[in-house]
Amino acid sequence: MVKSESKNPRGKVPPVCCAKVGALIRTNPRCLCAVMLSPLAKNAGINPGVAIAVPKRCNIRNRPAGKRCGRYIVP
């Protein structure tokens, strides 16, 4: 995930990032939450409250909408 898209809730998410997030959701949706809440993501400056919306901003239809991810809910 590109860092700026995970910080700016209105930033455009690049197609390559959307493709990678979509592939992650298709192959192992539980990893999405683990990646967004990981210490590595935190150290990279990723805001999980913004990053959790990336699948919706990418118009990924099979995203786990409504799923709890820590204190966040996938939109």
C-alpha positions as CSV (number, residue, x, y, z in Angstrom):
1,M,0.0,0.0,0.0
2,V,1.3,3.4,-0.8
3,K,1.8,5.5,2.3
4,S,0.0,8.7,1.1
5,E,-3.2,6.8,0.3
6,S,-3.2,5.3,3.8
7,K,-2.9,8.8,5.3
8,N,-5.2,10.9,3.2
9,P,-8.9,9.8,3.2
10,R,-9.5,11.7,-0.1
11,G,-6.3,10.6,-1.9
12,K,-6.6,8.7,-5.1
13,V,-5.5,5.1,-4.6
14,P,-3.3,3.9,-7.5
15,P,-4.6,1.0,-9.6
16,V,-1.6,-1.2,-8.7
17,C,-2.4,-0.7,-5.0
18,C,-6.1,-1.5,-5.6
19,A,-5.0,-4.7,-7.5
20,K,-2.8,-5.8,-4.6
21,V,-5.5,-5.1,-2.0
22,G,-8.1,-6.9,-4.1
23,A,-5.8,-9.9,-4.5
24,L,-5.2,-10.0,-0.7
25,I,-9.0,-9.9,0.0
26,R,-9.6,-12.7,-2.6
27,T,-6.9,-15.0,-1.3
28,N,-6.9,-14.3,2.5
29,P,-9.2,-11.6,3.7
30,R,-8.2,-12.0,7.3
31,C,-4.7,-10.7,6.4
32,L,-6.1,-7.3,5.5
33,C,-6.8,-6.5,9.1
34,A,-3.5,-8.0,10.3
35,V,-1.5,-5.9,7.8
36,M,-3.3,-2.7,8.6
37,L,-2.9,-3.1,12.3
38,S,0.6,-4.4,12.3
39,P,3.5,-2.7,14.0
40,L,5.2,-2.4,10.6
41,A,2.3,-0.4,9.2
42,K,2.3,1.8,12.3
43,N,6.0,2.4,12.0
44,A,5.5,3.4,8.4
45,G,3.1,6.1,9.5
46,I,0.0,4.3,8.1
47,N,-3.3,5.5,9.7
48,P,-5.4,2.4,10.1
49,G,-8.6,4.5,10.2
50,V,-7.9,5.7,6.7
51,A,-6.2,2.5,5.4
52,I,-9.3,0.5,6.3
53,A,-11.3,2.4,3.7
54,V,-8.9,1.6,0.8
55,P,-10.9,-1.4,-0.4
56,K,-14.0,0.8,-0.6
57,R,-12.1,3.6,-2.3
58,C,-10.9,1.0,-4.8
59,N,-14.5,-0.1,-5.4
60,I,-13.6,-3.7,-4.4
61,R,-17.0,-5.4,-4.4
62,N,-16.1,-8.5,-2.4
63,R,-14.5,-6.5,0.5
64,P,-15.5,-7.7,3.9
65,A,-17.8,-4.7,4.6
66,G,-19.0,-4.5,8.2
67,K,-16.1,-6.7,9.5
68,R,-14.5,-5.5,12.6
69,C,-10.8,-4.8,12.4
70,G,-9.6,-3.9,15.8
71,R,-11.5,-0.7,16.7
72,Y,-12.3,-0.1,13.0
73,I,-15.1,-1.4,10.8
74,V,-14.5,-2.1,7.1
75,P,-16.8,0.3,5.1
